[in-house]
Amino acid sequence: VQLQASGGGLVQAGGSLTLSCAASTSILSFNPMGWYRQAPGKQRELVAVIISDGSTNYADSVKGRFTISRDNAKSMMYLQMNSLKVEDTAVYYCNARLVQNGIPTNYWGRGTQVTVSS
């Protein structure tokens, strides 16, 4: 299983970006899928997760600004980021959890840089 995140870039504060995560296989069995981020000198933190029934959960810092979604038919996950703030600057990683024979495995994409300028 390979995950490839894309869509990062440089944007001014208040702007928007949409991140995409492409999976090399069907994502129907991935539960949950999510986005994490890691800023310089900080630990990786959860941004948003989505499970197969469409339920979502967000970090308090992004609630109301970010929207996570998944398209099982296309094996894609997205993160729509609006009203970006300087503190959203980080490398963003997509994550997917797969349970096979009762054994969970976490898969990570390589990350995409998001830089928000003031």
MARDO-454616 format. One record per residue: residue in one letter; x, y, z of N, C-alpha, C in turn. Coordinates in steps of 0.05 Angstrom, whole numbers, padded with zeros to 5 digits, always signed. Layout:
N
AXYZXYZXYZ
...
This chain:
118
V+00017-00024+00000+00000+00000+00000+00018+00025+00000
Q+00012+00043-00019+00027+00068-00020+00007+00091-00019
L+00014+00112-00004-00002+00136-00003+00015+00159-00013
Q+00004+00175-00030+00018+00198-00041+00002+00223-00036
A+00013+00241-00019+00000+00266-00014+00010+00287-00034
S-00008+00305-00041-00001+00327-00060-00019+00351-00055
G-00012+00373-00067-00028+00397-00065-00018+00418-00047
G+00004+00413-00034+00016+00433-00016+00027+00456-00032
G+00035+00477-00018+00047+00500-00032+00049+00524-00013
L+00054+00547-00025+00056+00572-00011+00031+00588-00015
V+00019+00597+00006-00005+00613+00004-00005+00635+00026
Q-00018+00656+00020-00020+00678+00040-00041+00671+00061
A-00037+00683+00084-00057+00679+00105-00084+00687+00095
G-00104+00671+00102-00131+00676+00093-00138+00661+00068
G-00118+00650+00055-00122+00635+00031-00131+00607+00035
S-00133+00592+00013-00142+00564+00013-00124+00546-00002
L-00124+00521+00006-00110+00500-00009-00126+00474-00005
T-00124+00457-00025-00136+00430-00022-00114+00409-00026
L-00111+00393-00005-00092+00371-00006-00106+00346-00016
S-00091+00329-00031-00102+00304-00040-00084+00282-00031
C-00095+00259-00026-00080+00235-00019-00090+00212-00037
A-00072+00202-00053-00079+00180-00072-00068+00154-00061
A-00085+00134-00060-00077+00108-00050-00072+00089-00074
S-00053+00071-00071-00046+00053-00092-00065+00029-00094
T-00084+00028-00075-00103+00006-00075-00130+00017-00065
S-00150+00000-00066-00176+00008-00056-00174+00017-00027
I-00189+00038-00021-00189+00048+00007-00213+00040+00022
L-00229+00022+00011-00254+00014+00024-00249+00003+00052
S-00227-00011+00055-00222-00024+00080-00205-00007+00099
F-00197+00016+00090-00181+00034+00107-00199+00048+00127
N-00194+00045+00152-00211+00057+00172-00197+00062+00199
P-00192+00086+00207-00198+00110+00193-00177+00118+00173
M-00182+00139+00159-00162+00154+00143-00160+00182+00155
G-00136+00193+00153-00133+00219+00165-00110+00236+00155
W-00110+00260+00164-00088+00279+00157-00075+00286+00184
Y-00048+00286+00183-00032+00295+00205-00013+00317+00195
R-00002+00332+00213+00017+00352+00205+00040+00354+00225
Q+00063+00363+00216+00085+00367+00233+00099+00393+00226
A+00099+00411+00245+00113+00436+00241+00142+00433+00252
P+00160+00450+00243+00188+00449+00251+00190+00450+00282
G+00205+00431+00293+00209+00431+00322+00186+00421+00338
K+00165+00412+00325+00141+00403+00339+00135+00374+00332
Q+00119+00361+00349+00111+00334+00344+00089+00333+00323
R+00088+00310+00310+00066+00306+00290+00040+00306+00305
E+00020+00320+00294-00006+00322+00307-00028+00315+00288
L-00050+00305+00299-00074+00299+00283-00088+00324+00274
V-00095+00325+00249-00110+00347+00238-00140+00339+00235
A-00145+00317+00222-00172+00308+00217-00172+00279+00210
V-00194+00265+00217-00197+00237+00209-00225+00233+00198
I-00228+00213+00182-00253+00206+00170-00256+00175+00170
I-00279+00165+00177-00283+00137+00176-00302+00130+00153
S-00306+00104+00149-00319+00095+00124-00348+00104+00122
D-00361+00110+00145-00389+00119+00143-00391+00149+00139
G-00367+00162+00136-00367+00190+00131-00364+00208+00156
S-00364+00195+00179-00360+00211+00204-00333+00223+00205
T-00331+00247+00215-00306+00261+00216-00300+00272+00244
N-00275+00277+00248-00266+00290+00273-00243+00308+00266
Y-00242+00331+00280-00222+00351+00274-00207+00361+00299
A-00183+00369+00295-00169+00383+00317-00183+00409+00322
D-00184+00418+00346-00197+00443+00353-00186+00466+00337
S-00161+00465+00331-00148+00488+00318-00156+00491+00289
V-00169+00471+00277-00177+00473+00249-00207+00471+00245
K-00222+00466+00266-00251+00463+00264-00263+00488+00252
G-00281+00484+00233-00294+00506+00219-00278+00517+00195
R-00253+00509+00193-00236+00519+00171-00228+00496+00151
F-00224+00473+00162-00215+00450+00145-00238+00430+00142
T-00238+00417+00119-00258+00396+00114-00244+00372+00102
I-00247+00349+00115-00236+00324+00105-00258+00308+00090
S-00250+00295+00068-00268+00279+00053-00253+00256+00040
R-00268+00236+00032-00256+00213+00018-00274+00205-00005
D-00262+00195-00026-00276+00184-00049-00267+00156-00052
N-00283+00137-00042-00275+00109-00042-00272+00099-00071
A-00289+00108-00089-00289+00099-00117-00262+00106-00130
K-00251+00129-00122-00226+00139-00135-00202+00133-00117
S-00206+00121-00094-00184+00115-00076-00169+00141-00068
M-00185+00161-00062-00173+00187-00056-00184+00198-00030
M-00168+00214-00017-00176+00229+00007-00167+00258+00003
Y-00183+00276+00014-00178+00304+00009-00178+00320+00036
L-00165+00342+00036-00167+00361+00058-00170+00389+00046
Q-00194+00400+00049-00199+00427+00040-00192+00445+00063
M-00173+00464+00058-00164+00482+00079-00171+00511+00072
N-00187+00523+00087-00195+00551+00083-00186+00568+00106
S-00186+00594+00101-00178+00613+00122-00152+00605+00135
L-00132+00599+00119-00107+00589+00129-00093+00610+00146
K-00079+00600+00166-00064+00617+00185-00035+00610+00183
V-00018+00629+00192+00011+00624+00192+00017+00599+00208
E+00002+00594+00229+00008+00571+00246-00001+00545+00234
D-00013+00546+00211-00020+00521+00196+00004+00511+00180
T+00025+00527+00179+00049+00519+00165+00061+00493+00176
A+00064+00473+00159+00074+00447+00168+00076+00429+00143
V+00089+00406+00148+00087+00384+00129+00062+00368+00135
Y+00046+00363+00116+00021+00349+00120+00023+00320+00109
Y+00015+00301+00125+00017+00273+00118-00010+00260+00118
C-00015+00243+00098-00039+00227+00099-00033+00200+00112
N-00053+00190+00125-00051+00165+00140-00075+00148+00135
A-00070+00121+00135-00092+00103+00132-00087+00078+00149
R-00107+00069+00162-00105+00045+00180-00120+00022+00167
L-00106+00000+00166-00118-00024+00154-00115-00047+00174
V-00137-00061+00179-00136-00084+00197-00140-00109+00180
Q-00120-00126+00181-00121-00151+00166-00115-00174+00186
N-00133-00193+00186-00130-00216+00205-00127-00206+00234
G-00141-00185+00240-00140-00174+00267-00116-00157+00273
I-00098-00154+00254-00073-00139+00259-00075-00112+00245
P-00074-00090+00261-00075-00063+00248-00048-00055+00238
T-00048-00042+00215-00024-00030+00203-00030-00001+00195
N-00012+00017+00202-00015+00045+00194+00003+00050+00170
Y-00009+00063+00150+00006+00070+00126+00008+00101+00125
W+00031+00111+00117+00036+00139+00115+00045+00147+00088
G+00035+00171+00078+00046+00183+00054+00071+00198+00061
R+00085+00207+00041+00111+00221+00045+00108+00250+00054
G+00085+00261+00053+00081+00289+00062+00082+00309+00041
T+00068+00331+00045+00068+00354+00027+00070+00379+00044
Q+00088+00397+00035+00093+00422+00051+00072+00443+00046
V+00061+00453+00068+00043+00476+00066+00056+00499+00081
T+00059+00521+00067+00071+00545+00079+00052+00568+00076
V+00045+00580+00099+00026+00602+00099+00041+00627+00108
S+00042+00647+00090+00056+00672+00096+00037+00693+00107
S+00049+00711+00122+00032+00732+00134+00029+00756+00116
